[in-house]
Amino acid sequence: MDMATMNKLMECATFANCYPRDVVFRQGDPATHFYSVLSGYVRLFRQNSEGREADIRVCGPGDSFADELIFGGDTYEYHAQAADKAMLARYDINRVRNAAQADDGMLARAIAGSLAGQLQETMDCIANDRLNTAVQRVALYLLEQAEGQESPASFRLAFQKSLLAGKLGLAPEALSRAFATLKGLGVHVHGRIIEIEDMDALRAL
């Protein structure tokens, strides 16, 4: 997105600070804004009539959500809730639609490109869920977070393990079992601190 297109988009934006568990919007609410995450994390999830929840995505800095509604739709299809302290940019959907119609299509193409990237991420996530066991999913995530480090490696999880479980498509108890299995390969969990004795052992899974 070039600077002129970015400026057009920012003219439609306001900013909001959220605290942990603040509701950004609820499933079924009228769709008035889409969002991008400037700092912190936002959990997207659906809830059925019995109150059961299914995580869709965890959005971090640089991610956007609800922008699919720019091209159609008038209600939010999922809940959005701050996972920790977060700063969000809020874009007025109607103003963005009008701006997209007024230019030569550059803004619309930029938004479509962003949505295409999200679709690819979703397809990769589905493939990862289908092709890998719970232990392999957790191991792959740990390797991604420790990228660039040599053994032994350590890092701090960006969010709580309950949120990580949803991000990886696992029940919390399945995540706990996966960490218990990985302990035998030298993975140690101390709260949100992860220590990995042997990166190659995880790569070999």
KAJOBEL-V322446 format. One record per run of one state. SS is the DSSP state (alpha for helix, beta for strand, coil for the rest). FROM is the first residue (numbers start at 1). TO is the last residue. If there is no record, write none. Layout:
SS;FROM;TO
SS;FROM;TO
This chain:
coil;1;2
alpha;3;10
coil;11;12
beta;13;18
coil;19;22
beta;23;25
coil;26;29
beta;30;30
coil;31;32
beta;33;39
coil;40;41
beta;42;47
coil;48;52
beta;53;59
coil;60;63
beta;64;65
coil;66;66
alpha;67;71
coil;72;74
beta;75;75
coil;76;78
beta;79;82
coil;83;85
beta;86;92
alpha;93;102
coil;103;105
alpha;106;131
coil;132;133
alpha;134;145
coil;146;152
beta;153;156
coil;157;160
alpha;161;167
coil;168;171
alpha;172;183
coil;184;186
beta;187;190
coil;191;192
beta;193;196
coil;197;198
alpha;199;203
coil;204;205
